[in-house]
């Protein structure tokens, strides 16, 4: 299971994941052309554009790509907000615009953008062996790989080893039920020791994408499946999911502060 305590990240953009679509593919296509006196430049439209910073991971990767291939990359600014970005992506792809050459895409856009993108599997057969299958499946639609992950976010549970030892636990919880029980006991013990403001479990509970990702983790951890299954069945309304969400609601005011639902990050 994947849980969060304290300042946990959201699942990819959320559970939330930024995807760099095949610079190598573009490289292979460019290299097949006749030599040109001008260097080849690719335009790259990214969902998380920022000013050039040599310390950021994406800029270092682009610089490495240019050094290895001689191909320059011009990174284009994107509009704010995922809905505005998705609208622009669809507009450009539907028009068949000459630029940009490379798009990045949010993991939840795979099904929406699939009709406009080629299957990358033939070009990345060897590379995909090192990518976890669950990540690859997130960008696969009808057996077509529409994007290749540049990086993936994962959920983390932050915990205090000193408190686990103090209350006789050998390790962190492995299920949500264990987390609830351990957090309750540790919280009661710490408050009895004088720490009246101590809470056992804090999480991202504001009405944002973070909460959706958290809810999906609780749901899947309780055997509730996904929101929409591979066969397009909307399966979210099931007893396991209902129990999982009711359990999380029970945490507010018990092992989690009342205002946990007012904060996207802790």
ChimeraX attribute file (.defattr): number of C-alpha atoms within 10 A of each C-alpha:
attribute: neighborCount
match mode: 1-to-1
recipient: residues
	/A:1	14
	/A:2	17
	/A:3	21
	/A:4	18
	/A:5	17
	/A:6	16
	/A:7	15
	/A:8	20
	/A:9	26
	/A:10	26
	/A:11	23
	/A:12	19
	/A:13	18
	/A:14	22
	/A:15	22
	/A:16	19
	/A:17	23
	/A:18	21
	/A:19	19
	/A:20	21
	/A:21	22
	/A:22	21
	/A:23	19
	/A:24	13
	/A:25	14
	/A:26	14
	/A:27	17
	/A:28	13
	/A:29	10
	/A:30	15
	/A:31	14
	/A:32	8
	/A:33	8
	/A:34	7
	/A:35	10
	/A:36	7
	/A:37	6
	/A:38	6
	/A:39	10
	/A:40	16
	/A:41	15
	/A:42	19
	/A:43	16
	/A:44	21
	/A:45	23
	/A:46	23
	/A:47	23
	/A:48	17
	/A:49	15
	/A:50	14
	/A:51	9
	/A:52	11
	/A:53	10
	/A:54	12
	/A:55	8
	/A:56	11
	/A:57	11
	/A:58	18
	/A:59	17
	/A:60	14
	/A:61	13
	/A:62	18
	/A:63	16
	/A:64	12
	/A:65	17
	/A:66	15
	/A:67	11
	/A:68	9
	/A:69	13
	/A:70	15
	/A:71	19
	/A:72	16
	/A:73	19
	/A:74	13
	/A:75	19
	/A:76	14
	/A:77	14
	/A:78	18
	/A:79	15
	/A:80	11
	/A:81	10
	/A:82	15
	/A:83	10
	/A:84	11
	/A:85	19
	/A:86	19
	/A:87	11
	/A:88	14
	/A:89	19
	/A:90	14
	/A:91	12
	/A:92	15
	/A:93	17
	/A:94	12
	/A:95	8
	/A:96	11
	/A:97	10
	/A:98	9
	/A:99	13
	/A:100	18
	/A:101	17
	/A:102	19
	/A:103	21
	/A:104	21
	/A:105	27
	/A:106	23
	/A:107	22
	/A:108	15
	/A:109	13
	/A:110	18
	/A:111	14
	/A:112	11
	/A:113	18
	/A:114	18
	/A:115	13
	/A:116	12
	/A:117	14
	/A:118	11
	/A:119	15
	/A:120	17
	/A:121	17
	/A:122	8
	/A:123	13
	/A:124	15
	/A:125	9
	/A:126	9
	/A:127	10
	/A:128	15
	/A:129	10
	/A:130	7
	/A:131	11
	/A:132	9
	/A:133	10
	/A:134	8
	/A:135	16
	/A:136	16
	/A:137	13
	/A:138	19
	/A:139	23
	/A:140	20
	/A:141	17
	/A:142	10
	/A:143	10
	/A:144	16
	/A:145	21
	/A:146	25
	/A:147	27
	/A:148	25
	/A:149	21
	/A:150	14
	/A:151	13
	/A:152	15
	/A:153	15
	/A:154	17
	/A:155	20
	/A:156	17
	/A:157	16
	/A:158	15
	/A:159	16
	/A:160	10
	/A:161	12
	/A:162	10
	/A:163	14
	/A:164	17
	/A:165	11
	/A:166	11
	/A:167	13
	/A:168	9
	/A:169	13
	/A:170	10
	/A:171	11
	/A:172	15
	/A:173	19
	/A:174	11
	/A:175	14
	/A:176	19
	/A:177	13
	/A:178	12
	/A:179	17
	/A:180	19
	/A:181	14
	/A:182	20
	/A:183	21
	/A:184	18
	/A:185	14
	/A:186	20
	/A:187	23
	/A:188	17
	/A:189	16
	/A:190	17
	/A:191	13
	/A:192	10
	/A:193	9
	/A:194	9
	/A:195	12
	/A:196	11
	/A:197	9
	/A:198	16
	/A:199	19
	/A:200	23
	/A:201	24
	/A:202	22
	/A:203	25
	/A:204	26
	/A:205	22
	/A:206	16
	/A:207	12
	/A:208	15
	/A:209	19
	/A:210	25
	/A:211	21
	/A:212	18
	/A:213	21
	/A:214	24
	/A:215	17
	/A:216	22
	/A:217	22
	/A:218	25
	/A:219	22
	/A:220	18
	/A:221	18
	/A:222	20
	/A:223	13
	/A:224	21
	/A:225	20
	/A:226	17
	/A:227	15
	/A:228	11
	/A:229	11
	/A:230	10
	/A:231	7
	/A:232	8
	/A:233	10
	/A:234	13
	/A:235	13
	/A:236	18
	/A:237	12
	/A:238	13
	/A:239	11
	/A:240	18
	/A:241	24
	/A:242	15
	/A:243	15
	/A:244	23
	/A:245	17
	/A:246	11
	/A:247	15
	/A:248	18
	/A:249	13
	/A:250	13
	/A:251	20
	/A:252	17
	/A:253	12
	/A:254	16
	/A:255	24
	/A:256	22
	/A:257	17
	/A:258	11
	/A:259	12
	/A:260	19
	/A:261	19
	/A:262	12
	/A:263	15
	/A:264	19
	/A:265	17
	/A:266	13
